[in-house]
């Protein structure tokens, strides 16, 4: 195939482009701005556009199809040219469905935990030598790529996002995979720019059940009561299997899964991650992994990038997490408190998403960072402007969290304040943004050492 990518620089888009090139397809692409690490990866593969910007002349009649990324706009000149030529236009998830429609498609969705659960399952499958096609939204140490497509593999495993499919397709991404087997980790209203009401967000999950193939199998977190009620009321012709957080204990900071086959010492922390792992276990068994193999494999899972990822440890210790939704912040903070109960805990949360910067929505964060030695919240007023949202008042943010936090709007001031942390502090940084341009990864080692 010859495939052209409009907005090739995105995290998912460039990974898919590289996967197609490895498969032997002819790939071209364009974008108006490409950042690292996408830029270097595309350059190394010879796929970096020779110039930035859009050009209708890049789209010609001999192209078999166009993959349209969310970064593009509906009036993109390359998109308009493809439409005028009658060229097939796919969103990212539509294309993945097209190339895997003869496989068993396994989709992991949910408001939070889907990347970690997908990473856990891929780790187990890799350990057990079960090959599959896949798409995951994070870099994993045991995998060379975040997207893999083949002709031969029986299974295709996709992390299923509920966000819009493309600028011209408002359907949630995870609907388009038409899952044969699926897992839902939880449901918490998010993406308020797309789902203006909680009911509209829940409808996306209800419609996901309708999008599954007839007779398919759904595994779901029964501890998420609103989602469980929605699933149990559904009349779709699919099989449904609830799961719960498995028994565990913590011995001197070591999280141990008390499985039916014996104790399983883990390299990750958090009750929410035990729940994710239990969901992964259900799917692993469905995909042919033996139970003993699963426990052996999960014991060596270290985590996915920016999912309670240890950045540095010396006198102080610092972890980075992608947490942004209120329930994920609560779960991550609780896991950290359980892990470092003998240290003063400093936590930093960046508000970056449309939802978290919405003045009405942030009240959902109430008390989510209570009980810490120090809780700090950062938001960049420029990010608020960029998203065309009303200005946020720091006092408004402080009140929303229950007055347990200090609010910063300048990353330099926040960075300087971190120097006051005790010598043995355990720091948790939660962000889905870039902390106002602060390179936390580069800063962390020295900060942990200098205490």
C-alpha positions as CSV (number, residue, x, y, z in Angstrom):
1,X,0.0,0.0,0.0
2,X,1.0,3.6,-0.4
3,X,-0.3,5.6,2.6
4,X,0.0,9.3,3.3
5,X,-0.2,10.6,6.9
6,X,-1.7,14.1,7.5
7,X,-0.2,15.2,10.9
8,X,2.4,12.4,11.0
9,X,4.2,13.9,14.0
10,X,1.8,12.8,16.7
11,X,2.8,10.2,19.2
12,X,0.4,7.6,17.8
13,X,0.5,8.7,14.2
14,X,4.3,8.5,13.8
15,X,4.3,5.1,15.5
16,X,1.7,3.8,13.1
17,X,3.7,5.2,10.2
18,X,6.9,3.5,11.3
19,X,4.9,0.2,11.8
20,X,3.6,0.4,8.2
21,X,7.1,1.1,6.8
22,X,8.5,-2.0,8.7
23,X,5.7,-4.0,7.2
24,X,6.8,-3.0,3.7
25,X,4.3,-0.3,2.9
26,X,5.2,3.0,1.2
27,X,4.7,5.8,3.6
28,X,4.7,9.6,3.3
29,X,3.6,12.3,5.7
30,X,3.3,15.9,6.5
31,X,2.8,18.2,9.5
32,X,3.2,21.8,10.5
33,X,5.3,21.1,13.6
34,X,7.1,17.9,14.8
35,X,8.7,17.6,18.2
36,X,10.9,15.0,19.9
37,X,11.0,12.1,20.1
38,X,8.8,11.8,17.0
39,X,11.2,14.0,15.0
40,X,14.3,11.9,15.5
41,X,12.4,8.6,15.0
42,X,10.9,9.8,11.7
43,X,14.3,11.2,10.5
44,X,16.0,7.9,11.3
45,X,13.5,6.0,9.2
46,X,13.7,8.5,6.3
47,X,10.1,9.6,6.9
48,X,10.6,13.1,8.3
49,X,8.9,15.6,5.8
50,X,11.4,17.6,3.9
51,X,9.7,20.8,5.0
52,X,7.0,21.7,7.6
53,X,3.6,22.8,6.6
54,X,0.7,21.6,4.4
55,X,0.9,21.2,0.6
56,X,-2.0,19.8,-1.5
57,X,0.6,18.7,-4.1
58,X,1.7,16.0,-1.7
59,X,-1.6,14.2,-2.3
60,X,-1.8,12.4,-5.6
61,X,-4.1,10.0,-7.3
62,X,-1.8,7.0,-6.8
63,X,-2.1,7.1,-3.0
64,X,-4.1,4.2,-1.7
65,X,-5.3,6.0,1.4
66,X,-4.8,8.8,3.8
67,X,-4.6,8.5,7.6
68,X,-5.9,11.7,9.2
69,X,-4.5,12.8,12.6
70,X,-6.3,14.8,15.2
71,X,-3.7,17.6,15.0
72,X,-5.0,18.5,11.5
73,X,-8.1,20.7,10.9
74,X,-11.1,20.0,8.8
75,X,-10.0,22.6,6.2
76,X,-6.5,21.2,5.8
77,X,-5.5,21.6,2.1
78,X,-4.2,18.0,1.9
79,X,-7.4,16.7,3.3
80,X,-9.4,18.7,0.9
81,X,-7.3,17.5,-2.0
82,X,-7.7,13.8,-0.9
83,X,-11.5,14.3,-0.7
84,X,-11.6,15.9,-4.2
85,X,-9.6,12.9,-5.6
86,X,-11.9,10.4,-3.9
87,X,-9.0,8.9,-2.0
88,X,-9.9,6.7,1.0
89,X,-9.5,8.6,4.2
90,X,-9.1,6.8,7.5
91,X,-8.9,8.0,11.1
92,X,-6.2,6.3,13.1
93,X,-8.6,3.7,14.7
94,X,-10.4,3.1,11.4
95,X,-7.1,2.2,9.8
96,X,-6.1,-0.2,12.6
97,X,-9.5,-1.9,12.2
98,X,-9.1,-2.3,8.5
99,X,-5.7,-4.0,8.8
100,X,-6.8,-6.3,11.6
101,X,-10.4,-7.1,10.7
102,X,-9.5,-10.8,10.2
103,X,-7.9,-11.1,13.7
104,X,-9.2,-11.4,17.2
105,X,-9.3,-7.8,18.4
106,X,-8.7,-7.2,22.1
107,X,-9.4,-3.7,23.3
108,X,-8.5,-2.2,26.7
109,X,-10.5,0.9,27.5
110,X,-11.5,3.0,30.5
111,X,-11.0,6.5,31.9
112,X,-7.8,5.6,33.6
113,X,-5.4,2.6,33.8
114,X,-5.8,1.5,30.2
115,X,-2.1,2.2,29.3
116,X,-0.8,0.4,32.3
117,X,-3.1,-2.6,31.8
118,X,-2.2,-2.8,28.1
119,X,1.5,-2.6,29.1
120,X,1.0,-5.4,31.7
121,X,-0.7,-7.7,29.2
122,X,2.0,-7.0,26.6
123,X,4.7,-7.8,29.1
124,X,3.0,-11.1,30.0
125,X,2.5,-12.1,26.3
126,X,6.1,-11.2,25.5
127,X,7.3,-13.3,28.5
128,X,5.1,-16.2,27.4
129,X,6.1,-15.9,23.7
130,X,2.6,-15.2,22.5
131,X,3.0,-12.9,19.5
132,X,0.3,-10.3,18.7
133,X,-0.3,-7.1,16.8
134,X,-0.6,-4.2,19.2
135,X,-0.9,-0.5,19.8
136,X,0.0,1.0,23.3
137,X,0.2,4.6,24.3
138,X,3.6,4.4,26.1
139,X,7.1,3.2,25.6
140,X,7.8,-0.2,27.2
141,X,11.3,-1.4,27.9
142,X,10.7,-4.9,26.6
143,X,9.3,-3.7,23.2
144,X,11.1,-1.9,20.4
145,X,7.9,-0.2,19.2
146,X,4.6,1.0,20.5
147,X,2.7,-0.2,17.3
148,X,3.2,-3.6,15.7
149,X,1.3,-4.9,12.7
150,X,1.8,-8.2,10.9
151,X,0.1,-10.5,8.5
152,X,0.4,-13.7,10.6
153,X,-0.5,-12.9,14.2
154,X,-3.9,-14.2,15.5
155,X,-4.5,-11.4,18.1
156,X,-4.5,-7.6,17.8
157,X,-4.3,-5.8,21.2
158,X,-5.3,-2.1,21.2
159,X,-5.4,0.5,24.0
160,X,-8.8,2.0,23.5
161,X,-9.2,5.7,23.8
162,X,-12.7,7.3,24.2
163,X,-11.6,10.6,22.6
164,X,-12.6,11.7,19.0
165,X,-11.3,9.7,16.1
166,X,-10.3,12.5,13.8
167,X,-11.2,16.1,12.9
168,X,-13.9,14.9,10.6
169,X,-15.1,11.9,12.7
170,X,-16.5,12.6,16.1
171,X,-17.0,9.0,17.1
172,X,-14.9,7.8,20.1
173,X,-11.8,5.9,19.0
174,X,-12.6,2.7,20.9
175,X,-15.9,2.3,19.1
176,X,-14.2,1.8,15.8
177,X,-12.1,-1.3,16.7
178,X,-15.3,-3.5,16.9
179,X,-13.7,-5.5,19.7
180,X,-14.1,-9.2,20.0
181,X,-12.7,-9.2,23.5
182,X,-12.6,-6.1,25.7
183,X,-11.7,-4.8,29.2
184,X,-13.0,-1.7,30.8
185,X,-11.0,-0.5,33.8
186,X,-13.4,2.3,35.0
187,X,-15.5,5.3,34.0
188,X,-15.0,8.8,35.2
189,X,-16.3,11.9,33.4
190,X,-13.5,13.5,31.4
191,X,-12.8,15.4,28.1
192,X,-15.4,18.0,28.9
193,X,-14.6,19.8,25.7
194,X,-16.1,16.8,23.8
195,X,-18.5,15.4,26.4
196,X,-20.2,18.4,28.0
197,X,-22.2,16.4,30.5
198,X,-21.6,13.3,32.5
199,X,-24.4,11.6,30.8
200,X,-22.9,12.2,27.3
201,X,-19.6,10.7,28.6
202,X,-21.4,7.6,30.0
203,X,-23.2,7.2,26.7
204,X,-19.8,6.7,25.0
205,X,-19.3,3.7,27.2
206,X,-22.8,2.4,26.6
207,X,-22.2,2.7,22.8
208,X,-18.9,0.9,23.2
209,X,-20.8,-2.2,24.3
210,X,-22.9,-1.9,21.2
211,X,-19.8,-1.6,19.0
212,X,-18.5,-5.0,20.1
213,X,-18.9,-8.0,17.9
214,X,-21.9,-10.2,18.6
215,X,-21.0,-12.9,21.1
216,X,-17.9,-11.1,22.2
217,X,-16.5,-11.1,25.8
218,X,-16.3,-8.1,28.1
219,X,-14.2,-8.1,31.3
220,X,-15.0,-5.1,33.6
221,X,-14.0,-3.7,36.9
222,X,-16.9,-4.4,39.2
223,X,-15.6,-2.0,41.9
224,X,-16.4,1.0,39.6
225,X,-20.1,1.1,40.7
226,X,-21.5,3.5,38.0
227,X,-19.8,1.6,35.2
228,X,-20.8,-1.8,36.6
229,X,-24.4,-0.6,36.8
230,X,-24.3,0.6,33.2
231,X,-22.8,-2.7,32.0
232,X,-25.1,-4.9,33.9
233,X,-28.1,-3.0,32.5
234,X,-26.9,-3.4,29.0
235,X,-28.8,-5.9,26.8
236,X,-26.1,-6.4,24.1
237,X,-25.4,-10.0,23.0
238,X,-22.0,-10.2,24.7
239,X,-20.6,-12.2,27.6
240,X,-19.7,-10.2,30.7
241,X,-17.2,-11.1,33.4
242,X,-16.7,-8.8,36.4
243,X,-13.3,-8.7,38.3
244,X,-12.2,-7.3,41.6
245,X,-8.9,-6.2,43.2
246,X,-7.2,-9.4,44.3
247,X,-5.9,-10.0,47.9
248,X,-2.6,-8.4,48.7
249,X,-0.4,-7.1,51.5
250,X,2.6,-4.8,51.9
251,X,5.7,-6.0,53.6
252,X,8.4,-3.4,54.3
253,X,7.4,-1.5,51.1
254,X,7.1,-4.7,49.0
255,X,3.7,-5.1,47.4
256,X,2.7,-8.8,47.3
257,X,-0.1,-10.4,45.4
258,X,-1.7,-13.2,47.5
259,X,-2.6,-15.4,44.5
260,X,-4.2,-18.9,44.6
261,X,-0.8,-20.2,43.5
262,X,1.1,-18.5,46.3
263,X,2.6,-15.1,47.0
264,X,3.8,-13.0,44.0
265,X,6.2,-10.2,45.0
266,X,5.7,-7.3,42.6
267,X,7.9,-4.5,41.2
268,X,5.1,-2.0,41.0
269,X,3.0,-0.3,43.7
270,X,-0.6,0.6,44.3
271,X,-4.0,-1.0,44.9
272,X,-5.2,0.5,41.6
273,X,-2.4,-1.3,39.8
274,X,-3.3,-4.6,41.5
275,X,-6.7,-4.0,40.0
276,X,-5.2,-3.3,36.5
277,X,-3.1,-6.5,36.8
278,X,-6.2,-8.6,37.7
279,X,-7.9,-7.3,34.5
280,X,-4.7,-8.2,32.5
281,X,-4.8,-11.7,34.1
282,X,-8.3,-12.3,32.7
283,X,-7.3,-11.2,29.2
284,X,-4.1,-13.2,29.3
285,X,-6.0,-16.4,30.1
286,X,-8.3,-15.6,27.2
287,X,-5.3,-15.3,24.9
288,X,-3.8,-18.6,25.8
289,X,-1.4,-17.8,28.7
290,X,-1.4,-20.4,31.6
291,X,-2.1,-19.0,35.0
292,X,1.3,-20.0,36.5
293,X,2.9,-18.3,33.5
294,X,1.0,-15.1,34.1
295,X,2.1,-14.8,37.7
296,X,5.7,-15.6,36.8
297,X,5.6,-12.8,34.2
298,X,3.7,-10.1,36.2
299,X,6.3,-10.4,38.9
300,X,8.9,-8.9,36.6
301,X,6.7,-6.0,35.3
302,X,8.4,-2.7,36.2
303,X,5.8,-0.3,34.8
304,X,5.2,1.8,31.8
305,X,6.8,5.2,31.1
306,X,5.3,8.0,33.3
307,X,3.1,5.5,35.2
308,X,4.5,5.7,38.7
309,X,7.9,5.7,37.0
310,X,10.9,6.2,39.3
311,X,13.0,9.1,37.9
312,X,15.6,9.2,40.6
313,X,16.5,7.9,44.1
314,X,19.3,8.9,46.4
315,X,18.6,10.8,49.7
316,X,15.3,11.8,48.3
317,X,13.2,9.8,45.9
318,X,11.0,11.0,43.0
319,X,8.4,9.3,40.9
320,X,6.5,10.7,37.9
321,X,2.9,9.7,37.0
322,X,0.5,10.7,34.2
323,X,-2.3,11.1,36.6
324,X,-4.7,13.9,35.7
325,X,-8.3,12.7,36.4
326,X,-9.5,13.1,40.0
327,X,-9.9,9.4,40.7
328,X,-6.5,8.7,39.3
329,X,-4.9,11.4,41.4
330,X,-6.6,9.9,44.5
331,X,-5.5,6.4,43.7
332,X,-1.9,7.4,42.9
333,X,-1.6,9.5,46.0
334,X,-2.9,6.7,48.2
335,X,-0.5,4.2,46.6
336,X,2.4,6.6,47.3
337,X,1.3,7.1,50.9
338,X,1.2,3.3,51.4
339,X,4.6,2.9,49.8
340,X,6.4,5.7,51.6
341,X,4.6,5.9,55.0
342,X,7.9,6.4,56.8
343,X,8.9,9.5,54.7
344,X,7.5,13.1,54.4
345,X,5.6,13.0,51.0
346,X,5.6,16.0,48.7
347,X,3.2,15.8,45.8
348,X,2.9,18.1,42.8
349,X,0.0,18.0,40.3
350,X,-0.1,19.9,37.0
351,X,-3.5,20.8,35.8
352,X,-3.2,20.6,32.0
353,X,-6.2,18.9,30.3
354,X,-9.3,20.7,29.2
355,X,-11.2,19.1,32.0
356,X,-8.8,19.9,34.8
357,X,-8.6,23.6,33.7
358,X,-12.3,23.9,33.7
359,X,-13.5,25.9,36.7
360,X,-16.7,23.9,37.2
361,X,-14.9,20.5,36.8
362,X,-12.0,21.1,39.3
363,X,-14.3,20.8,42.3
364,X,-14.0,17.1,41.6
365,X,-10.5,17.2,43.0
366,X,-11.7,18.1,46.5
367,X,-9.5,16.4,49.2
368,X,-7.6,14.3,46.6
369,X,-4.3,15.5,47.9
370,X,-5.1,15.6,51.6
371,X,-2.9,14.0,54.2
372,X,0.4,14.8,52.6
373,X,3.4,16.7,54.1
374,X,3.2,19.2,51.2
375,X,0.7,19.3,48.3
376,X,1.3,21.7,45.4
377,X,-0.8,22.3,42.3
378,X,0.6,24.0,39.2
379,X,-1.1,25.4,36.1
380,X,0.2,27.5,33.3
381,X,-2.0,30.5,32.4
382,X,-0.7,30.2,28.9
383,X,-2.1,26.7,28.6
384,X,-5.4,28.0,29.7
385,X,-5.3,30.7,27.0
386,X,-4.2,28.2,24.4
387,X,-7.2,26.1,25.1
388,X,-9.4,29.2,24.9
389,X,-10.8,28.7,28.4
390,X,-11.7,31.4,30.9
391,X,-8.9,32.5,33.1
392,X,-8.4,30.5,36.3
393,X,-7.9,32.2,39.7
394,X,-5.3,30.4,41.9
395,X,-7.6,31.0,44.9
396,X,-10.4,29.3,43.0
397,X,-8.1,26.3,42.4
398,X,-7.1,26.2,46.1
399,X,-10.7,26.3,47.2
400,X,-11.6,23.5,44.8
401,X,-8.9,21.2,46.4
402,X,-10.2,22.0,49.9
403,X,-7.4,24.5,50.8
404,X,-4.9,21.7,51.4
405,X,-2.7,22.8,48.5
406,X,-0.4,25.6,47.5
407,X,-1.1,26.8,44.0
408,X,1.6,28.0,41.5
409,X,1.3,29.5,38.1
410,X,5.1,29.9,37.5
411,X,7.2,26.8,37.1
412,X,10.4,28.6,38.2
413,X,8.8,29.5,41.5
414,X,7.6,25.9,41.9
415,X,11.0,24.5,41.2
416,X,12.6,26.9,43.7
417,X,10.0,25.9,46.3
418,X,11.0,22.2,45.9
419,X,14.4,23.0,47.3
420,X,12.8,23.3,50.8
421,X,11.8,19.6,50.8
422,X,13.2,17.6,53.7
423,X,16.4,15.6,53.1
424,X,14.4,12.3,53.1
425,X,11.4,13.4,51.2
426,X,9.5,11.2,48.8
427,X,8.2,13.3,45.9
428,X,5.3,12.4,43.6
429,X,4.9,14.5,40.4
430,X,1.7,14.1,38.4
431,X,1.4,15.6,35.0
432,X,0.1,15.0,31.5
433,X,1.8,18.2,30.3
434,X,5.3,19.7,30.4
435,X,5.2,21.6,33.7
436,X,5.5,24.9,31.9
437,X,8.7,23.9,30.1
438,X,10.4,22.5,33.2
439,X,12.4,19.3,32.3
440,X,11.6,17.3,35.4
441,X,13.6,14.2,34.1
442,X,16.8,16.3,33.8
443,X,16.2,18.0,37.2
444,X,15.3,15.0,39.3
445,X,18.7,13.2,39.8
446,X,20.4,16.3,41.2
447,X,17.4,17.2,43.4
448,X,17.4,13.7,44.9
449,X,21.2,13.8,45.5
450,X,21.6,17.3,46.9
451,X,19.6,16.7,50.1
